[in-house]
Amino acid sequence: MAQIAVIAKENYPLYIRSTPMENELKFHYMVHTSLDVVDEKISAMGKALVDQRELYLGLLYPTEDYKVYGYVTNSKVKFVMVVDSSNTALRDNEIRSMFRKLHNSYTDVMCNPFYNPGDRIQSRAFDNMVTSMMIQVC
Amino acid sequence: MRARSAWAGVRRLGWCMADKVLFEFLHTEMVAELWAPHPDPGPGGQKRSLSILESIGFRVGQALGERLPQETLGFREELDVLKFLCKDLWVAVFHKQMDSLRTNHQGTYVLQDNSFPLLVPMASGLQYVEEAPKFLAFTCGLLCGTLSTLGFQSLVTTSVTSLPACKFQVVIRKP
């Protein structure tokens, strides 16, 4: 079970995909609540004296069923990934590489002249990439 | 083996040089097309052409603002973003860095380029100063678009006193 969401800098969703398809509302709600944690981490990054300006935010918060990971780009677009807690085989650097792939695909979508920044993402290439990532996670 | 790698080296150099020249030609044609006298001119005239060029530059800037900082870490403050514009953005588009960046630390920045590549082929001195603004509109939009992706609303204006030097004044609007 997993969900991947891309959220614009104004905090509305650009893309949400989850498997399985039922209980989608619960996933939407989880992504929404995780935005608070993301904002907290971003503002902590700005004030911290440590030179920790990483884009990968790490584990945002664990619940008993799921783990939520976050990543923010330089343009304040956030990627949120929700995975099943029982899936302990997933390591940190695998999550990092998945976020990097997401970032690359999102940049490709942005560079597409037919895409209007701010619209929902409807690119088939992006969909295929997310599908292959979901298969890897589940 | 050596011949093949030498050929690959030449091709790579050829691609780099071709990028720069292709962009300059495309830009020249864009300006020429928008300023060509039309038998049936639409409403707005020259101002509309300027805003079309700016909006094209804006969209390109938005995409570059996403692609170029991809590997770098987060920007800590406004000045870092402006330095990124002067170094990385200018090198990526014009293959040189901006010559000087000045600020009043209150949201206004003046970026000066002493030999702006899009103006260099035109003249060196006071000739064609009135024609220069239309060749700078795309670049104004480019700066505006990149700043907008990185989270800043801005107003970019240009001033040219003698080609090919030009100044871009960027005013960051407070939210």
Interface residues (C-beta under 8 A of the other chain):
Chain A: K9 M45 G46 R53 E54 L55 V72 T73 N74 S75 K76 H103 N104 Y106 T107 M110 C111 P113 P117
Chain B: R59 Q62 A63 G65 E66 R67 P69 Q70 T72 L73 G74 F75 R76 T149 L150 G151
